[in-house]
Amino acid sequence: MEKTAISDKIKTVLISILEHDNFEMNDDLTALDVDGWDSLSHMLIITQIEEEFNIKFKLRDLNKLKNMGSLIKVTQSKL
C-alpha cells in the first residue's frame, strides 16, 4: 500500500477519535501538535489503526514511533 493511502486512512482514524481535523497531516506531526491527543486517545488511535489495517503492533514497533512519518513507515512494514 502506498504511503499516501496509509496516511489518508490514519488521518481518518485521527479525525474519528479526536473529533476534529484541526491539524496538518505531515511526517513531522506529533501528538503534542494536536489538541486532544493524550495518552488515552493515543492508545485508542493505535488500536483503531491495528483494526483498520488488520495488523498488530509489537512493543518494539511502538517504541519506534516518534512522529507521523515513523507511524506510517511502521504501518507500511506490517502490510
Secondary structure per residue as TSV (DSSP state, phi and psi in degrees):
chain	resnum	aa	ss	phi	psi
A	1	M	-	360.0	139.6
A	2	E	-	-72.5	153.5
A	3	K	H	-57.1	-39.8
A	4	T	H	-64.2	-41.9
A	5	A	H	-65.9	-41.0
A	6	I	H	-63.9	-46.1
A	7	S	H	-59.4	-42.9
A	8	D	H	-62.9	-42.8
A	9	K	H	-66.2	-40.8
A	10	I	H	-65.7	-40.0
A	11	K	H	-61.3	-40.1
A	12	T	H	-61.0	-40.8
A	13	V	H	-62.8	-46.5
A	14	L	H	-59.7	-46.1
A	15	I	H	-61.6	-41.7
A	16	S	H	-62.9	-46.1
A	17	I	H	-78.9	-43.0
A	18	L	H	-83.2	-14.7
A	19	E	S	60.9	34.0
A	20	H	-	-163.3	164.6
A	21	D	-	-128.0	36.9
A	22	N	-	-85.1	54.2
A	23	F	S	-154.3	153.5
A	24	E	-	-100.8	120.7
A	25	M	-	-74.5	116.4
A	26	N	-	-152.9	168.7
A	27	D	T	-63.1	-25.5
A	28	D	T	-89.7	-2.0
A	29	L	-	-63.2	132.7
A	30	T	-	-126.2	168.9
A	31	A	G	-58.9	-33.3
A	32	L	G	-64.9	-21.7
A	33	D	G	-84.0	-8.9
A	34	V	S	-121.5	122.7
A	35	D	T	-58.8	132.4
A	36	G	T	87.0	-4.6
A	37	W	-	-88.6	91.9
A	38	D	-	-112.4	-170.6
A	39	S	H	-64.2	-37.6
A	40	L	H	-68.6	-47.7
A	41	S	H	-65.6	-29.8
A	42	H	H	-60.5	-45.7
A	43	M	H	-65.5	-37.9
A	44	L	H	-64.3	-40.1
A	45	I	H	-63.6	-47.5
A	46	I	H	-60.7	-45.1
A	47	T	H	-62.2	-42.6
A	48	Q	H	-67.4	-37.6
A	49	I	H	-63.5	-42.4
A	50	E	H	-58.5	-43.6
A	51	E	H	-68.8	-43.1
A	52	E	H	-60.9	-41.0
A	53	F	H	-99.4	-1.4
A	54	N	T	55.6	51.4
A	55	I	-	-130.5	170.3
A	56	K	-	-132.3	125.6
A	57	F	-	-84.4	140.7
A	58	K	-	-96.3	165.6
A	59	L	H	-56.5	-41.3
A	60	R	H	-65.0	-30.8
A	61	D	H	-66.0	-45.7
A	62	L	H	-65.0	-32.7
A	63	N	H	-69.1	-19.0
A	64	K	T	-82.2	-11.4
A	65	L	-	-77.5	111.4
A	66	K	S	-114.7	-28.8
A	67	N	S	-162.1	-176.9
A	68	M	H	-62.4	-37.3
A	69	G	H	-58.6	-42.9
A	70	S	H	-71.2	-34.3
A	71	L	H	-64.0	-43.5
A	72	I	H	-64.3	-42.3
A	73	K	H	-64.3	-45.2
A	74	V	H	-65.7	-41.6
A	75	T	H	-61.1	-45.3
A	76	Q	H	-61.6	-37.3
A	77	S	H	-67.8	-21.2
A	78	K	H	-85.6	-15.3
A	79	L	-	-86.4	360.0
